[in-house]
Amino acid sequence: MKAFYEKVYTVVKRIPKGKVATYQDIAKLAGSPGASRAVGSAMRMNPNMRTIPCHRVVGSDGRMHGYSAGRGVITKIQMLKKEGVAFSGDKVELNLSRWKK
């Protein structure tokens, strides 16, 4: 599992400010298209939140699915908005803010 997590972290490091990717996007780019839940586990185990921007990973519907820093999802939403990610209510507007690899 460690090798997969390293692949996930490498992909997530590439998500630019102002963009997001879904757990499914990351799983595909890490070479394991069916491993969305494992991506979530990797995000929970993030060894360095300063270099691995796990706050930029969201659900396939644009919803937040947890965040361990600050005040949780509230902090995640604040961070994304500060970076310029477009929202509609509490969901990211994926058609505007999704990272196109």
C-alpha positions in Angstrom: 0.0 0.0 0.0 2.9 2.3 0.7 3.9 2.4 -3.0 0.3 3.3 -4.0 0.3 6.1 -1.4 3.5 7.5 -2.8 2.0 7.5 -6.3 -1.1 9.3 -4.9 1.0 11.9 -3.2 3.0 12.5 -6.4 -0.2 13.2 -8.3 -1.8 15.4 -5.6 1.4 17.5 -5.5 0.7 18.5 -9.1 -2.8 19.9 -8.5 -2.4 23.7 -9.0 -3.8 26.3 -6.7 -7.4 27.2 -7.7 -8.1 23.7 -9.0 -9.4 20.4 -7.5 -9.4 16.8 -8.5 -11.7 14.0 -7.4 -10.7 10.9 -5.5 -11.5 9.0 -8.7 -9.3 11.3 -10.8 -6.4 10.7 -8.5 -6.9 6.9 -8.4 -6.9 6.8 -12.2 -3.8 9.0 -12.5 -2.0 6.8 -9.9 -2.7 3.8 -12.0 -5.5 2.2 -10.0 -8.9 3.4 -11.4 -10.9 1.5 -8.9 -9.1 2.7 -5.8 -11.0 5.9 -4.9 -11.4 4.8 -1.3 -7.7 4.1 -1.0 -7.0 7.6 -2.2 -9.2 8.8 0.7 -7.1 6.7 3.1 -3.9 8.2 1.6 -5.3 11.7 2.2 -6.0 10.9 5.8 -2.4 9.6 6.2 -0.9 12.7 4.4 2.6 13.0 5.8 3.1 16.7 4.9 0.1 18.9 4.3 2.3 21.8 3.2 3.7 20.0 0.2 0.8 17.6 -0.5 -2.4 19.7 -0.9 -4.9 17.1 0.2 -7.5 19.9 0.6 -7.7 20.0 -3.2 -9.1 16.5 -3.4 -13.0 16.3 -3.4 -15.8 13.9 -4.0 -16.9 13.1 -7.6 -20.0 15.2 -6.9 -17.9 18.2 -5.8 -18.7 17.7 -2.1 -16.2 17.7 0.7 -15.4 14.3 2.3 -13.5 15.2 5.4 -10.4 17.2 6.3 -8.4 16.8 9.5 -6.8 20.3 9.8 -8.3 23.3 11.5 -12.1 23.1 11.8 -12.3 20.2 9.3 -14.5 20.7 6.2 -15.1 24.3 7.1 -11.3 25.0 6.9 -11.1 23.0 3.6 -13.8 25.1 2.0 -12.2 28.3 3.2 -8.8 27.3 1.8 -10.3 26.3 -1.6 -12.3 29.6 -1.8 -9.1 31.6 -0.9 -7.4 29.9 -3.8 -10.2 30.9 -6.2 -12.1 27.5 -6.5 -15.7 28.1 -7.6 -18.5 26.9 -5.4 -22.2 26.5 -5.6 -23.4 26.2 -2.1 -21.1 23.7 -0.3 -20.1 22.0 -3.5 -17.2 22.7 -5.9 -18.3 23.7 -9.4 -16.3 20.9 -11.0 -17.0 22.2 -14.6 -15.1 25.4 -13.6 -12.5 24.3 -11.1 -11.6 20.7 -12.0 -7.9 20.1 -12.8 -7.5 19.0 -16.3 -4.4 16.8 -16.4 
